[in-house]
Amino acid sequence: MSYERLLREGRIRPHRTNRQEIASLFRVVERDLADASITALSADRRFATAYNAALQAATAVMYTEGYRAQSVGHHSTVFEFLKEAMGLDIVPLADYFDDCRRKRNITDYVGAGSISVTEAADLLREAREFAVQARSWTQTHYPGLH
């Protein structure tokens, strides 16, 4: 995998991770997936929480590869990095998560009420599936970090 462009642009930097850090990220993923399942929460909050689960799972992939995002736009950098790390099959999902990032920004920074129950449920489903995929990928490629 070549991360040269992201390095050159200052969007990522080398990062040395460890078992505890990866385990902690996946604990956040599991917590957020559980919280995003609470139907008493607003669709906006469920969406934002499911989004964070996907982001943390993607961050675990990035950390195991030996990098971390830095500077403005670090969320989009994580999803862009994911395409390099996991390959072409992940591109549509990484793009979907990046689209969700934009929607989350609107609901978090502009105003509530723009996320439907269906959008929240769809993102939760995709985040759950990706969490399994990210954990499997990191275990396969970096078994010493699990």
Protein Blocks (a to p, Z undefined) as FASTA:
>chain_A
ZZklmmmnopaccddddfklmmmmmmmmmmmmmmmmmmkbcfklmmmmmmmmmmmmmmmm
mmmnopacedehklmmmmmmmmmmnommlmmmmmmmmmmmmmmmmmmmnoghiacfklmm
mmmmmmmmmmmmmmmmmmmmmmmlZZ
